[in-house]
Amino acid sequence: MDISPLLPRPLPFPSPKAAAAANQYHHLHLLPTRTLHFSRPCRPQFSSPSRRDSDVPPPPSGTCPVPLDQQPINEYRNLTTSFPFSWAVADPVEYGSRLFVTGASFVLLVGLPVAWLGAPFPESEPLKRVLCAGSSGIFAVTLAVVRMYLGWAYVGNRLLSATVEYEETGWYDGQVWVKTTEILARDRLLGSYTVKPVLSKLKYTLVSLAASLCLCVVLLLNVDGITEKGSPYKATEKSIERAIPGVYDDESARSFEPDAFCGEPSSSV
């Protein structure tokens, strides 16, 4: 049985004239053609280490994933231009003058008014008031130097460390990045030759301020003996009697409590 009539007939090959006509038809833009561009599908990236760590590609070599404001080199630059941390990198004369101006301003504006007006008779013990005001100024300068030392110590530790702890978006997604060889060498060079001398200067300043504060405390404890020996404001019996006039009098007390003055002669006798 012949089944050739049941088979599909092959399409005839177009003649050259038909092909030329089709090309001209396309050139007339009656059937515009479109060019399709295919790209590889992107895999989702996860920033959190708890989600499919195997799908997160490692950062390219030579790049730093730490945000700019958390990089140790940028933290060092910000510290050298911020107040009052920039005082520590100045020359010794400027550094000392700024600390002196800070302490003197605190003494004149806060310490001396409080010490002088906070006592009933400040003119009777002027040396003690001056020592109290000076101690307050030294204490204020000490707090400023301690603040500078803590800031520089923090940046110095981050520069000398081989790893950097940073936060991508908040405290809940902290990350740790290991420095490359080049960055580690640069940071340790900067920390050793720039930050360590600053820390040494601040340590010497703190020791000097602590010694000065101890000296003021010793003088305050012994100021009573000094005023009793040579002060012109030495208290006398008459000045004590006139200290608070009208508040206490032996005669009025004797009239109200005669039993308390048994055997003592009256001043009027």
C-alpha positions in Angstrom: 0.0 0.0 0.0 1.4 3.4 -1.0 1.4 5.9 1.9 3.2 8.8 0.1 0.0 10.8 -0.4 -0.5 10.8 3.4 2.9 12.3 4.1 3.3 16.2 4.4 4.6 17.8 1.3 7.9 19.7 1.7 7.8 23.4 1.4 9.2 24.7 -1.8 12.5 26.6 -1.6 12.0 30.3 -2.4 13.3 31.5 -5.7 15.9 34.3 -5.9 13.2 36.8 -7.0 11.1 36.0 -3.9 14.1 36.4 -1.6 14.9 39.8 -3.1 11.3 40.9 -2.7 11.3 39.8 0.9 14.5 41.8 1.7 13.1 44.9 0.1 10.0 44.4 2.2 12.0 44.4 5.3 14.0 47.5 4.3 10.7 49.4 4.0 10.2 48.7 7.8 6.9 47.1 7.2 8.0 44.3 9.4 10.5 45.7 11.8 12.9 43.3 13.3 14.0 43.5 16.9 17.4 42.5 18.4 17.1 40.6 21.7 19.9 40.8 24.2 20.2 38.0 26.7 22.2 38.3 29.9 23.0 35.8 32.6 20.5 35.8 35.5 21.8 37.5 38.7 21.9 35.5 41.9 20.5 37.3 45.0 23.2 38.7 47.3 22.8 38.5 51.1 24.6 41.0 53.4 23.8 39.1 56.6 26.2 36.2 57.4 23.4 34.2 58.8 21.7 33.8 55.4 23.3 31.4 53.0 27.0 32.3 53.5 27.9 30.0 50.6 26.0 32.2 48.1 27.8 35.5 49.1 30.8 36.0 46.9 34.0 37.2 48.6 34.9 40.8 48.0 37.5 41.4 45.3 41.1 41.5 46.3 42.3 45.0 47.1 38.9 46.4 48.1 37.8 47.4 51.6 34.2 46.6 52.6 34.4 48.9 55.7 32.4 52.1 55.3 34.4 55.2 54.8 33.6 56.8 58.1 34.6 53.6 60.0 37.9 53.0 58.3 40.8 53.6 60.8 42.7 56.0 58.4 39.6 58.2 58.0 38.9 58.1 61.8 42.5 59.3 62.3 42.0 62.2 59.8 38.7 63.2 61.5 40.4 63.1 64.9 43.2 65.5 63.8 40.6 68.2 62.8 38.0 67.8 65.6 37.7 69.6 68.9 39.5 69.1 71.3 41.4 66.2 69.9 43.4 68.3 67.4 45.1 70.0 70.4 47.2 66.9 71.0 48.9 67.1 67.5 49.9 70.8 67.9 53.3 71.9 68.9 54.1 71.9 72.7 53.7 75.7 73.1 50.3 75.8 71.4 49.2 72.7 73.2 50.2 74.0 76.7 48.7 77.5 76.0 45.3 76.0 75.0 45.2 73.9 78.2 46.2 76.9 80.3 43.5 79.1 78.7 40.9 76.4 79.3 41.9 76.0 83.0 42.1 79.8 83.6 38.7 80.4 81.9 37.1 77.8 84.1 38.7 79.3 87.2 37.6 82.8 86.5 34.1 82.0 85.2 33.0 79.1 87.4 35.5 78.2 90.1 36.3 81.5 91.7 32.7 82.9 91.8 31.4 79.6 93.3 34.2 79.4 95.9 34.0 83.1 96.8 30.2 83.5 96.9 29.5 80.1 98.4 30.9 81.0 101.8 29.4 83.4 104.4 32.7 85.2 105.0 35.1 84.6 102.1 37.4 87.4 103.1 38.4 85.6 106.3 40.0 82.7 104.3 41.0 84.1 100.9 43.8 81.5 100.4 41.4 78.6 100.8 39.0 80.2 98.3 41.8 80.7 95.7 43.0 77.1 96.2 39.5 75.8 95.7 39.1 77.8 92.5 42.5 76.6 91.2 41.7 73.0 92.0 38.5 73.2 90.0 40.4 74.6 87.0 43.0 71.8 87.2 40.2 69.2 87.4 38.5 70.6 84.3 41.7 70.4 82.3 42.2 66.9 83.6 38.8 65.8 82.3 39.6 67.4 78.8 42.9 65.5 78.6 41.3 62.2 79.7 38.8 62.7 76.9 41.5 63.3 74.4 43.5 60.3 75.6 40.5 57.9 75.2 39.8 59.1 71.7 43.4 58.8 70.5 43.9 55.4 72.2 40.8 54.1 70.4 42.0 55.2 67.0 45.5 53.9 67.8 44.2 50.4 68.6 42.3 50.2 65.4 45.3 51.3 63.4 47.6 48.7 65.0 45.1 45.9 64.9 45.1 43.4 62.0 41.3 43.3 61.9 38.7 46.0 61.7 35.3 45.7 63.4 32.6 47.7 61.6 28.8 48.0 61.3 27.1 47.9 57.9 23.8 49.4 58.9 23.5 49.2 62.7 24.8 47.6 65.8 22.9 44.3 65.0 25.0 43.4 61.9 28.6 43.9 63.1 31.3 42.5 60.8 35.0 41.8 61.1 37.3 42.5 58.1 40.9 41.3 58.0 43.3 43.9 56.6 45.3 43.3 53.6 49.1 43.3 53.8 49.4 46.8 52.3 46.7 48.4 54.4 48.1 46.7 57.6 51.6 48.0 56.9 50.3 51.5 56.2 48.1 51.6 59.4 50.8 50.3 61.7 53.3 52.8 60.3 50.9 55.6 61.0 50.0 54.3 64.4 53.6 53.8 65.5 55.1 57.1 64.3 52.1 59.4 64.8 49.6 58.1 67.4 52.0 56.7 69.9 53.9 60.1 70.4 50.6 61.8 71.0 49.6 59.2 73.6 52.9 59.7 75.4 52.4 63.5 75.5 48.9 63.0 76.9 50.3 60.6 79.6 52.9 63.1 80.7 50.2 65.8 80.9 47.9 63.6 83.0 50.8 62.9 85.4 51.6 66.6 85.8 47.9 67.5 86.3 47.5 64.7 88.9 50.6 66.0 90.8 49.2 69.6 90.7 45.8 68.4 92.0 47.4 66.5 94.9 49.5 69.6 95.8 46.3 71.7 95.9 44.6 69.1 98.2 47.6 69.1 100.6 47.6 72.8 100.8 43.8 72.9 101.4 44.2 70.5 104.3 47.0 72.6 105.9 45.7 76.0 105.1 44.1 76.4 108.6 47.5 76.2 110.2 49.0 78.6 107.8 46.4 81.2 108.4 46.6 80.9 112.1 50.4 81.6 112.1 50.7 84.5 109.7 47.4 85.5 108.2 46.2 89.1 108.9 42.7 87.6 109.1 43.4 85.7 112.3 40.2 85.3 114.3 40.0 87.0 117.7 37.6 86.7 120.5 35.9 90.1 119.7 35.5 89.1 116.0 34.0 85.8 117.1 31.5 87.6 119.4 30.6 90.0 116.5 30.4 87.2 113.9 26.6 86.8 114.2 25.3 89.7 116.3 21.9 89.3 117.9 21.7 85.6 117.4 23.4 84.4 120.6 24.1 86.2 123.9 25.2 84.7 127.2 23.0 87.0 129.2 19.8 86.1 127.3 20.7 82.4 127.5 21.3 82.7 131.3 17.8 84.2 131.8 16.2 81.3 129.9 18.4 78.4 131.2 19.9 79.4 134.5 20.7 75.7 135.4 23.1 75.5 132.5 25.3 78.3 134.0 25.4 77.1 137.6 28.6 78.2 139.3 29.6 80.6 136.5 29.8 84.3 137.3 27.7 86.7 135.3 29.5 89.0 132.9 27.5 92.0 134.4 28.9 91.4 137.9 
